[in-house]
Amino acid sequence: MTANPVPPALDPLPHSPSPGAAAGRPEGFAPPAQASLALGMVGNCGLSALVDLRGRIVWCCMPRFDGDPVFNALLQPGAQGSAFGIEIENLSHSRQWYEPNTAVLRTQLFDTEGHGLEIIDLAPRFYARSRFFRPQTLVRRVTVIRGAPRIRVNIDLRYDWGREQPGITRGSNHVRFVGSAMTLRLNTDAPITYVLSKTPFVLTHDLHFLLGADETLHDGIAETARHFERETITYWRKWSQRLAVPLEWQDAVIRAAITLKLSLFEETGAIVAAMTTSVPEAPGSQRNWDYRYCWLRDAFFVVRALNSLSEVGTMEDYLRYLGNVVIAAKGQHVQPLYGIGMERELPESFVEHLAGYRGMGPVRVGNQAQEHFQHDVYGNIVLGAAQAFHDKRLLHPAGKAEFAQLEVVGEQAIRVYGTPDAGMWELRTRARVHTSSALMSWAACDRLAKIADALALPERAAYWHGHARRMREEILEKSWNAQRQAFAESFGGRDLDASVLLMAEVGMIDPRDPRFVSTVEAMQKHLCDGPYMRRYEAPDDFGKPETAFNICTFWLIDALARIGREDEARSIFETMLAARNHLGMMSEDTHPDTGEMWGNFPQTYSMVGIINAAVRLSAPWDSAI
């Protein structure tokens, strides 16, 4: 595998007298940068943190992905936001990259005289004592790389969405941040006095910071930090080494795979859609949603993408979660999303005192979509579990007992087939018989039939094949709009919707079928802004979408490749790769005019698209070896 080179200098900051001194910021120390999605993520499948180009942790929720953001600067502009910064005096520029094939992030800061430091960020994850060791801990190591930089440790930790200023107690080598619901401890060999007073000092030797649970370290601070770094790097390199990557675009695929793995909450097996809430889908649009939960639809696509790289461990973890969801539903309605602890109630509320990303509120907590009826969920459950009945590598392959549970889900897919719902785009004021929902009911029946064949259950196979045939015939007839020469977004409808492209991806129709080819052409004409594709053409609750939805563009890439237009698909894929941030990560949306990222970050759907497109388009390995 090709190692990622150290990138060129990024985030240049022309030196000027700091305007922050009057506000309590020492002269020469730059004020916080404007919030952006030029962020790196570190995590360990239990917690995560987002780090900006200046080495500030600007987002981190505790004790889980969907918990209290103890660092919330991503959604609170300026000095009012809580963050954890290692600041250098007279900052000139920075550069940032991942240790190749790992989730260990390196940020280098340089001052105007050439002095420099490096911040190494990680969340420990490795195998120890017959289990994965993933403590609720963030590790920051600070080293001198040139000269004698003058730094300031600026940690401003808050609780209750920024409402609560913690009480602080100190020891010889630690600080405790005492809150009403949680207490965190910072173990460090930096001068505690300077840390608490935010006093600048010259960095003369390595410093180590371990922020996490209020527990005493068993070993020394520096020793523990270095040990965690070594073992975590080793873990991720071995994990990446086992991926069956395509020949082309390996770096992009590996980074996407690691990002998807970090979106797994391993304790329960849930997979979150993104790590953030309320980053708007477009500037000032108020399309601000909380994505820190497990959508069964998104999780299926994550599992399938990782399976395509022969990383089946995530699927096995997710199937634990999915099995609990199915059993708890008792054959009744299944929500489109749940909390990562399988919470059913996710009431939506507003955090009024936070200004929002770049001041573009509102900030939402919870997601009303848990109340929706989105009928594609049953197909996504079956699709997510299907490989477990065929894959002989699994530690816990599925059998007849699991099939019986899955058949209950299939019966629900039959019951809701052809009835109105909110659709996969979670429309809040419009219900129709969505083609994509009917498609997933078909997929549930089709895959159950194939599972029954594999389990040598001919009667059950005949039952499910029969329902699949009936649904397929009806979907192809009722969703076809002869006037537009395209499959429409709903039965009897005329509007176009990118989700219809999934008809080929899940195997309902031959992609060379003239009806599917003409559908792709119609979508390119009416849904695309250049290479970028929007979700649908009809205005929704907030009007006409302004930005392109990244996964839709990746669906277009897949469709073009399937119908034989690979050169065009490769060209669009290269455009999407260029739309990633400097670390190879994507959010939910891309603005077609500015190329800027919008929407929650990092978006699993988008990272899935990178993997799927690379696998689809790459030249085979035997062409190069």
ChimeraX attribute file (.defattr): number of C-alpha atoms within 10 A of each C-alpha:
attribute: neighborCount
match mode: 1-to-1
recipient: residues
	/A:1	12
	/A:2	9
	/A:3	10
	/A:4	12
	/A:5	10
	/A:6	13
	/A:7	12
	/A:8	9
	/A:9	14
	/A:10	16
	/A:11	16
	/A:12	13
	/A:13	15
	/A:14	11
	/A:15	14
	/A:16	12
	/A:17	12
	/A:18	16
	/A:19	15
	/A:20	16
	/A:21	14
	/A:22	9
	/A:23	9
	/A:24	8
	/A:25	16
	/A:26	18
	/A:27	14
	/A:28	17
	/A:29	22
	/A:30	22
	/A:31	16
	/A:32	18
	/A:33	15
	/A:34	11
	/A:35	19
	/A:36	15
	/A:37	25
	/A:38	18
	/A:39	26
	/A:40	29
	/A:41	26
	/A:42	24
	/A:43	28
	/A:44	27
	/A:45	26
	/A:46	23
	/A:47	27
	/A:48	24
	/A:49	24
	/A:50	25
	/A:51	26
	/A:52	22
	/A:53	25
	/A:54	25
	/A:55	28
	/A:56	24
	/A:57	25
	/A:58	24
	/A:59	25
	/A:60	31
	/A:61	22
	/A:62	21
	/A:63	18
	/A:64	18
	/A:65	27
	/A:66	24
	/A:67	15
	/A:68	18
	/A:69	27
	/A:70	25
	/A:71	28
	/A:72	27
	/A:73	29
	/A:74	31
	/A:75	28
	/A:76	25
	/A:77	21
	/A:78	16
	/A:79	15
	/A:80	15
	/A:81	22
	/A:82	29
	/A:83	26
	/A:84	21
	/A:85	20
	/A:86	20
	/A:87	23
	/A:88	27
	/A:89	23
	/A:90	24
	/A:91	26
	/A:92	23
	/A:93	21
	/A:94	22
	/A:95	21
	/A:96	28
	/A:97	20
	/A:98	23
	/A:99	18
	/A:100	21
	/A:101	23
	/A:102	22
	/A:103	28
	/A:104	23
	/A:105	22
	/A:106	23
	/A:107	22
	/A:108	23
	/A:109	29
	/A:110	25
	/A:111	19
	/A:112	14
	/A:113	12
	/A:114	14
	/A:115	20
	/A:116	24
	/A:117	25
	/A:118	23
	/A:119	24
	/A:120	20
	/A:121	28
	/A:122	28
	/A:123	28
	/A:124	29
	/A:125	24
	/A:126	19
	/A:127	13
	/A:128	10
	/A:129	6
	/A:130	6
	/A:131	8
	/A:132	15
	/A:133	14
	/A:134	19
	/A:135	16
	/A:136	20
	/A:137	23
	/A:138	23
	/A:139	25
	/A:140	25
	/A:141	20
	/A:142	21
	/A:143	18
	/A:144	19
	/A:145	14
	/A:146	12
	/A:147	14
	/A:148	17
	/A:149	24
	/A:150	19
	/A:151	21
	/A:152	21
	/A:153	21
	/A:154	20
	/A:155	19
	/A:156	21
	/A:157	19
	/A:158	23
	/A:159	24
	/A:160	16
	/A:161	18
	/A:162	22
	/A:163	11
	/A:164	13
	/A:165	15
	/A:166	20
	/A:167	12
	/A:168	14
	/A:169	11
	/A:170	14
	/A:171	9
	/A:172	11
	/A:173	13
	/A:174	22
	/A:175	20
	/A:176	21
	/A:177	21
	/A:178	18
	/A:179	16
	/A:180	11
	/A:181	7
	/A:182	15
	/A:183	17
	/A:184	23
	/A:185	21
	/A:186	23
	/A:187	26
	/A:188	24
	/A:189	17
	/A:190	18
	/A:191	15
	/A:192	18
	/A:193	11
	/A:194	14
	/A:195	17
	/A:196	15
	/A:197	12
	/A:198	17
	/A:199	15
	/A:200	18
	/A:201	17
	/A:202	12
	/A:203	20
	/A:204	12
	/A:205	10
	/A:206	15
	/A:207	19
	/A:208	22
	/A:209	21
	/A:210	23
	/A:211	19
	/A:212	19
	/A:213	18
	/A:214	17
	/A:215	12
	/A:216	9
	/A:217	10
	/A:218	7
	/A:219	9
	/A:220	11
	/A:221	19
	/A:222	18
	/A:223	11
	/A:224	15
	/A:225	22
	/A:226	15
	/A:227	12
	/A:228	18
	/A:229	23
	/A:230	12
	/A:231	16
	/A:232	24
	/A:233	21
	/A:234	17
	/A:235	19
	/A:236	19
	/A:237	16
	/A:238	13
	/A:239	14
	/A:240	20
	/A:241	13
	/A:242	11
	/A:243	18
	/A:244	16
	/A:245	23
	/A:246	20
	/A:247	17
	/A:248	15
	/A:249	19
	/A:250	19
	/A:251	17
	/A:252	18
	/A:253	25
	/A:254	25
	/A:255	23
	/A:256	25
	/A:257	26
	/A:258	19
	/A:259	25
	/A:260	28
	/A:261	23
	/A:262	23
	/A:263	31
	/A:264	28
	/A:265	23
	/A:266	21
	/A:267	12
	/A:268	18
	/A:269	23
	/A:270	28
	/A:271	31
	/A:272	29
	/A:273	29
	/A:274	24
	/A:275	26
	/A:276	27
	/A:277	25
	/A:278	24
	/A:279	31
	/A:280	25
	/A:281	25
	/A:282	21
	/A:283	16
	/A:284	14
	/A:285	15
	/A:286	16
	/A:287	18
	/A:288	23
	/A:289	23
	/A:290	21
	/A:291	26
	/A:292	27
	/A:293	27
	/A:294	26
	/A:295	23
	/A:296	29
	/A:297	22
	/A:298	21
	/A:299	27
	/A:300	21
	/A:301	19
	/A:302	30
	/A:303	27
	/A:304	21
	/A:305	24
	/A:306	24
	/A:307	17
	/A:308	16
	/A:309	19
	/A:310	14
	/A:311	20
	/A:312	22
	/A:313	15
	/A:314	22
	/A:315	25
	/A:316	19
	/A:317	19
	/A:318	25
	/A:319	22
	/A:320	13
	/A:321	22
	/A:322	23
	/A:323	16
	/A:324	12
	/A:325	19
	/A:326	19
	/A:327	14
	/A:328	12
	/A:329	14
	/A:330	12
	/A:331	16
	/A:332	13
	/A:333	16
	/A:334	24
	/A:335	20
	/A:336	23
	/A:337	29
	/A:338	23
	/A:339	21
	/A:340	24
	/A:341	16
	/A:342	18
	/A:343	13
	/A:344	15
	/A:345	14
	/A:346	17
	/A:347	13
	/A:348	14
	/A:349	13
	/A:350	12
	/A:351	15
	/A:352	11
	/A:353	13
	/A:354	23
	/A:355	18
	/A:356	25
	/A:357	25
	/A:358	19
	/A:359	16
	/A:360	22
	/A:361	24
	/A:362	25
	/A:363	25
	/A:364	21
	/A:365	22
	/A:366	20
	/A:367	21
	/A:368	17
	/A:369	22
	/A:370	23
	/A:371	14
	/A:372	17
	/A:373	20
	/A:374	27
	/A:375	33
	/A:376	29
	/A:377	29
	/A:378	33
	/A:379	29
	/A:380	24
	/A:381	25
	/A:382	26
	/A:383	24
	/A:384	23
	/A:385	25
	/A:386	19
	/A:387	20
	/A:388	22
	/A:389	20
	/A:390	16
	/A:391	13
	/A:392	11
	/A:393	10
	/A:394	15
	/A:395	11
	/A:396	12
	/A:397	14
	/A:398	19
	/A:399	15
	/A:400	14
	/A:401	8
	/A:402	14
	/A:403	19
	/A:404	11
	/A:405	15
	/A:406	22
	/A:407	20
	/A:408	17
	/A:409	29
	/A:410	25
	/A:411	18
	/A:412	20
	/A:413	25
	/A:414	20
	/A:415	12
	/A:416	20
	/A:417	21
	/A:418	22
	/A:419	14
	/A:420	19
	/A:421	22
	/A:422	21
	/A:423	26
	/A:424	17
	/A:425	13
	/A:426	17
	/A:427	16
	/A:428	14
	/A:429	8
	/A:430	12
	/A:431	16
	/A:432	18
	/A:433	22
	/A:434	29
	/A:435	28
	/A:436	25
	/A:437	32
	/A:438	29
	/A:439	27
	/A:440	26
	/A:441	32
	/A:442	30
	/A:443	27
	/A:444	31
	/A:445	30
	/A:446	27
	/A:447	23
	/A:448	27
	/A:449	25
	/A:450	20
	/A:451	24
	/A:452	23
	/A:453	15
	/A:454	14
	/A:455	16
	/A:456	12
	/A:457	14
	/A:458	12
	/A:459	12
	/A:460	18
	/A:461	21
	/A:462	15
	/A:463	14
	/A:464	24
	/A:465	20
	/A:466	14
	/A:467	17
	/A:468	23
	/A:469	13
	/A:470	11
	/A:471	22
	/A:472	18
	/A:473	11
	/A:474	14
	/A:475	20
	/A:476	18
	/A:477	13
	/A:478	15
	/A:479	23
	/A:480	24
	/A:481	22
	/A:482	11
	/A:483	7
	/A:484	14
	/A:485	18
	/A:486	24
	/A:487	32
	/A:488	25
	/A:489	27
	/A:490	27
	/A:491	23
	/A:492	17
	/A:493	17
	/A:494	19
	/A:495	16
	/A:496	23
	/A:497	25
	/A:498	26
	/A:499	23
	/A:500	25
	/A:501	21
	/A:502	19
	/A:503	21
	/A:504	19
	/A:505	15
	/A:506	15
	/A:507	12
	/A:508	19
	/A:509	15
	/A:510	15
	/A:511	21
	/A:512	14
	/A:513	12
	/A:514	13
	/A:515	19
	/A:516	23
	/A:517	18
	/A:518	16
	/A:519	24
	/A:520	23
	/A:521	15
	/A:522	17
	/A:523	23
	/A:524	19
	/A:525	12
	/A:526	15
	/A:527	23
	/A:528	21
	/A:529	16
	/A:530	11
	/A:531	19
	/A:532	26
	/A:533	27
	/A:534	26
	/A:535	21
	/A:536	23
	/A:537	17
	/A:538	13
	/A:539	9
	/A:540	14
	/A:541	11
	/A:542	9
	/A:543	9
	/A:544	12
	/A:545	19
	/A:546	17
	/A:547	25
	/A:548	27
	/A:549	26
	/A:550	28
	/A:551	25
	/A:552	26
	/A:553	28
	/A:554	26
	/A:555	22
	/A:556	27
	/A:557	26
	/A:558	27
	/A:559	24
	/A:560	21
	/A:561	19
	/A:562	19
	/A:563	17
	/A:564	12
	/A:565	13
	/A:566	17
	/A:567	12
	/A:568	13
	/A:569	24
	/A:570	20
	/A:571	12
	/A:572	20
	/A:573	23
	/A:574	11
	/A:575	14
	/A:576	22
	/A:577	15
	/A:578	12
	/A:579	20
	/A:580	21
	/A:581	16
	/A:582	18
	/A:583	17
	/A:584	23
	/A:585	25
	/A:586	31
	/A:587	27
	/A:588	25
	/A:589	30
	/A:590	27
	/A:591	20
	/A:592	19
	/A:593	11
	/A:594	7
	/A:595	17
	/A:596	17
	/A:597	26
	/A:598	22
	/A:599	27
	/A:600	26
	/A:601	27
	/A:602	25
	/A:603	26
	/A:604	30
	/A:605	25
	/A:606	28
	/A:607	29
	/A:608	24
	/A:609	26
	/A:610	28
	/A:611	26
	/A:612	22
	/A:613	21
	/A:614	21
	/A:615	23
	/A:616	17
	/A:617	21
	/A:618	15
	/A:619	13
	/A:620	12
	/A:621	11
	/A:622	7
	/A:623	7
	/A:624	7
	/A:625	5
